Amino acid sequence: MIILGIDPGTALTGYGVVEAVKKNGTVKLKYVDHGCIETSKEMEMSLRLLKLYRDFLEKIARYKPECVAVEQLFFGMNRKTAITVSQARGVVILASAEKKIPFYEYQGLKVKRGITGYGRSKKKEIQEKVAEILCLTEIPKPDDAADGLAMAIYHGMNGAYG
């Protein structure tokens, strides 16, 4: 199963792609790719969202995920950030629905706890644990992309076959 994990944002939307294979009751995770979809702060918001939509559809076409895992909105963030992140999430949800790809969402704290054992882990701790789980020689950068990988890993370990 190919899982596309997403850390939504309008400036940077991190993504991570893993393959989860269940064998003898155990899920094995294999790294596929990671990166960020970036939009310029000089662009109008409508054009930034359009770029995110088109680039996300391109990722769907390239990786052919069987599901998408995205971070839920955390309401403790400031209002302006919450609004732009929710718009980016909406684009991801729309594109996933349009392509009939199942969509799963997880709380960031839950994913951190599931990946590192601690819900308030720092960005570097997430990057290091993601690299360890996926047997990468370097930590995934930027941290938005590592968060996308963490979403995909968490779904692979907890939701993909449940």
PyMOL commands that set and color helices and strands:
alter all, ss='L'
color gray80, all
select helices_A, chain A and resi 45-63+79-98+108-116+123-133+143-158
alter helices_A, ss='H'
color red, helices_A
select strands_A, chain A and resi 2-7+12-23+26-38+67-71+103-106
alter strands_A, ss='S'
color yellow, strands_A
deselect
rebuild
show_as cartoon
